[in-house]
């Protein structure tokens, strides 16, 4: 197969296989020669903030001189984004080489009358092969869905586990209460391995603490009250943390969303917890945080133009907090879209309850999951937004929203990672 055929094969995988047991994933790793044992892993779970936290960790470790792999999901434009080596997407040849190795294993399993790896398992196994072949020192490993039964949990000996904020999402798989969802996420905790976690939700924090105690794992809680935002502008955020290890230090991150301070604080705590095992000088931590780049989460892609894949209750709430901060000084324009398995009516209600936009442009994304743009626009109008315009084509909608933004304004493109991916593809084509 060539690269395009390999990608097509992976995309077709959900049509002929179902969720496998974790023991199957472990068997696959064994038959591949345990590639996951050739590097050290920091395992990251949570509802929101996993990818950003992994990106912060990668940047910090890179500044300290280590070679790093990053496994993350979903991808926004090309599937190669899921595998980064030293903060760069892998090339097509590297992708194809790892695919062929995993595909050979899949064919053997099927020929034996066994299971076929799932879509996510194929990608996870490829990631482990890619990072082992590249000889990286550390891998920042983001879970897919949940934690307890996630394929990434087949990695049995991480050096640290990090759990970001927990909120309602994927309830059909993870449970209907915060405690149930937290229990699934806490499934990544390994006996004796330190866990650093977001302790802002008391219910989630209690579940994580209890799991850590039962497994004899040292646990470290991080809360919003541990940090103080000193400055928040369109260029980023300066903040300090209440921490003896980083006393009297001002950190800077290149993101405008306040919640990224929490993700950065989790990384600072992780660096502190690992200081006897990993040499992470304060200068590397400072520079690493400041120079972190991450796609699709309150990402500034052009001056005054921010894309955000907020698509669940907590993500939308965090977007609103950020927009609220900036609407005091800048007129705001919104480009919005959503897919049909999200509660887009509630999303729109939440946004309009607290934000007043000068202009709103609504478009449609997501293929068979799309919600017609006019249907979304009508909800905006019903919620009292008279300026909502409908535009089916994303590229046309984006250019219209850019024009409406004006020199003094800010444009937020929000509601779906599909929307973020399409906008980033448009910008790449024009560069």
N, C-alpha and C positions, 0 to 999 in steps of 0.2 A: 504494500500500500504506500501511496505518497501521503504528504502531510494532510491535504484536504480530505482524502479518503479516511485517514485515521480519525480526524475530527468528526467526520460524518458518522463513523462507526460508534464512537463514544456517545454522540448525541442520540443515536438510535438505541443505545443499551437499555433505557427504561422500558422499551416496548417488549423486551423478551426476558426480563429478569425481575425479581422482587427482592425486598430487603433480606439480607443474609444475617446469620448470627455473627456475633463478634468473634467467636471461635473460628469461623471461616476466614475472616480477615487475618487473624493470627496465623492460620495455616498457610495462607498466601504469602505472608511475610517470611515464614520459615522456608517455603519452597523457593523463594527468591534469594535465599541466602542471608536473611535478616539484615537488609540494608539499613534499617532504622537503628541498628546498634553501632553504626559507624560515625555517629555524631551525637552531640548532646541536644536535648529538646527542652524547650519551654512550651508547655501546653496551655492554651488559652480558650476559655469557654465564656458564655454569657449571652444575653439577648442582644444588646447593643454595645458597640465599642470594641468588639473583639479585633476587628481588622485594624483600627486605629492604634490599639494597644500593641499589636504585633508590629506595626510599622514603627512606632516609637522605640520598641525594644530593638528591632533590627538596626535602626539608625544609631542608637546608642552603642550597641555592640560593635558595629562597623567602625565608629569613631575610636573605639578602644583597640582597634586593630584586628578584630576577629573576622573570619569569613563566615557569612550567614546565608542560610536558605530561609525562604518564607513561603509557606503553603497557606493559601487563603481562598475564600469564595464569597460571592460568585464573581465571575468576570464581567466586565462592563462592555468591552469591545471585542477582544480576542481571548480565546481560552488559555493562551500562554501566560496571561496575567496571573493565573493561579499559582504559578511557580516562578519565584524570583530568586536569583542568586546575586548577592551583594547589591540588592535594590534595583536590579534590572531584570526584565522579563526574559525567560529563556528563549533561545532561537528555535526555529522550526525543526532543524536537524536534531537538536537535543530532545525536543518533544517526541519526534518520530522514533528515535532510538529507544527511549523509555517505553513508548507505546508498544513497540514490537516485542519487547521483553515481557510486558504484562499480557499482551494479546496471546503470546505463545503459551503462557501459563493458563490463561482462560480457556484456550482450545484444549489443552491437556485435561483440565478439570471437566469440561463438557464431555470429552471423549471417554472419560472414566465414569460417566453417568452422574457426576456431581453437579454443583451449582455453577453459575456464571457470576463473576463479580458484578456488583451494581455499578451504575454511573459514577457515584461518588467513590466507591471502592477503587474503580479503575484509576481515577485521578489521584486518589491518595497513594495507591501503590506506585504509580508513576512518579509521584513526588518523592517518595522514599528512595526510589532507584536513582532519580535525577540528582538528589542531594548527596547520596552515597558516592556516585560516580564523580561528582564535582569535588569531593573531599572537603566539604564545609566543616567548620568547627561547631556551629550551633544552627539549629532550625527552630524558628518560631512557628508553632503548629496551631492553626486555628481550627476549632471544631466546625463541623458542618451544621448538624441539627442536634440540639440537646447536648449530650455528653456521655451519659452512662452507656448507651448502646452505639455511640458514634464510632465510625470506623477508625478515627484517629486515636481512640482509647486503646487500640491494639498496641500502641507504644507504651510499654509497661514501666519504663524507668526514666521519666523526665527529671530534670534537676529542679524544676519548680512548676507549680500549677497556678494559673491566674484566672480569677473569675470576675468578669466585668459586671455592669449593671444587669439586673434581672427584671423583666417586665412581661406583659402578656403578648405572646406571639406564638404561632404554630400550636395553639391549644389542642388541636385534634390529635397531636402526637405527644405533647409534653405535659398535658394536664390543665385543669381549669382554675387552679389557684396558684398564687405566687409560690407557696410552699412546695406544691407538686412540681412546678417548673424548676425551682431552685434545687430540688432533690435530683432531678435529671442532670442539671448542669454540674452539681457537686459530684456526679459520677466519675469525673475525671480525677478526683483526688486519689492519690496513691499512698499507701502506708509509709509513714516516715518522711514523705516529701513535703517541703513547705508549700502552703497555699496562701496566696495573697488575694484578698477579695474586696469587692465593693460592699461596704457595710451600711449603705444609706437606707436600704429597706430592711426594717427590723425583722420581718418575717423571713425574708430570704437569708439574712445574716445568721439567724438562729439555726436554720437548716444546715448551712455550710459549716458553722462552728461545730454542731453536733456530729456531723459526718467526719470532720477533721479529728475531733476528740476520739471518736470510736476507732479511727485508723491510726491513732498515735502520730498524726501529722501536725507539725508546728503551724499555727495559723496567725495571720496578720491582717487586721481589719483596717481599711482606709475609708475615710468619710470626707464629705465636702468641707466640714468644719476644720479639717486638717490643713486646708490651703486658703490663701487669700488672693483674690484677683486685684492686682495693683493698677493695671491699665488694660483696656480692651478697645482696640481700634480696628480699622479695616486692614491694618497690616498684621494683626495678630494679638496675642495676649501675653502680658508679663504677670508672673505670680510668684508667691513665696509659699513655703510649706513649714508647718510646725513639726520639726524633725531635727533632733540633735545632730544627726549625720550631715544634714544640709542646712545648718543654722546660718542665718544671715546671708542666704543665697537667693538671688532673683533669677528665676528661670523664664525663658521666652519660648513660645510655640508659635508656629506660623499659621494658626487657625483662628477664626473669629468666634467660634462657638464655645461658650463657657464650659460645656460638658467635657471638652477635650482636656481641661485642667484635671478633671477626675481621672481620665485615662492616663495622662502623664504622671499623675501622682501614684497610680498603681505601679507604673514603671519605676519611679523613684524608690518606692518601697521594695520592689523586687531587686533592684540594684543593691539596696542596703542589706537585704536578707542574704544575698549571694556573695557579699563582699569578701568572705573568707575563701570562696571557691573560684570566683571570677574577678580578675583585676579590671575594674571599671573606674578609672580616675574621674574625679569630679569634672575636670575640663572636658572629658569625652562625653559625659552625661549632659553637660550644659550645651555643647555643640550639637550632640546627637538630637536632643529634643528640638533645638532651634531649627535644624535643617531637615526635619522629618517631612516626607511627602506622602500623601495618601489620597487615593482617588475616591471621589463620589460622596464623601462625608463632609459637608460644609466646606467644600473645596473651592477656592477662588481660581477660576479658569481663565478669566479675563479681568481687567480692572473693574471692580464693582459688580462682577458677575459671579454668583456662587451657585454651585450645584450641590444638591443634597438628596440622597436616596431615602429620606425618611418615609417609611411605609407602614409603620405600626404605631400604636398609641404613644409609646414612650418616645419614639423617634420624632413624631409630629410635635409632641410637647417640647422637646429639646429645640426643634426648629423655631417654634413660636417664641421661646425664651430669647433666642438669638435675634430674631427679627424685631422683637419688642425693643431690644437694646438699641438697634440702629434706626428704628423709625422716628426716634426723637430728633435725629439730625439729618436724615436723608429720606426723600420720597421713595417709596418702594413699589416695584413692579413684580408680579408673580407670573411664572409660567408653570402650569400644573398639569399633571396627568396621573392616572392610577389604573390598576388592573382589577379585574372583577372579583378576585378572592380577598380583597381588602375592604374594610369598612370606610369607603371613600366619602360617604355622606357625613359620617362623624368627623372624619379628617377635615373636611371643608368647614364644618360647623366650628370645630376647635380653632382653626386658623382665623376665621373671620370674626370670631368672638373677641379677639384681642388685637388683631392687626388690621390697619386700614391701608389698603393698597391704592395707589394712584391709577394703576392699570392691572388688569388680569387677562392673561391669554391662556386658553385651555386647549390641549391637544390630546391625541390618543396614541397609545403604545401597547406592546405586549402580544401582538399577533392574535391568536384565538382567545386570549384572555383580555383583550382590549375592551374598554368602556368607551362608547362613541363620544367624541368631544362635545357634541351639542348636548348630550345627556348630562355631562359633567357641568357644562356652562349653565344649564338650566338650574342645577342645584345651587350654584353660586348666586344666581339671580334670586332664587327663592330665599336664600339666606341674607338677602339685602344688598348684594354686590351688583350694582347696575352696570359696571364697566366691563363685565366679563365678555370676552370675544372667543368664539369657537374657531378652531383652525385644525383640520384633520391631519395635515402634513407637518411633521415635527420640524423639518428644516425651515419651512415657511413661518411656522409659529415662533421658532427661536429668533429668526431675523426680525419679525414684527416686534417681539418683546424687547429685543436689543434697541430698536429704534425708539420704542416707547420709554425706555429707561431714562434717556436724557443724560447729559453730562454730570448732573448733580445727584443722580439717583443710584439705587442699587437694584439689581435684578436677581431674584431667587428662583431657581428652577428646581421644583420639588415634587415629590409624590410617588416616585418609582425609580428603582435602579435601571429599569429599561429606558426611562427618559434620560437619565444621566448618561447611560451608555451611548444613546443615539446622539446626544449633544456633543459628547467628546469625540465621536466618530466624525461628526460634521466639522469640528474644529481641526481635527487631524487632516482631513481632506483638503482643507484650505491653507494649511501651513506650507 
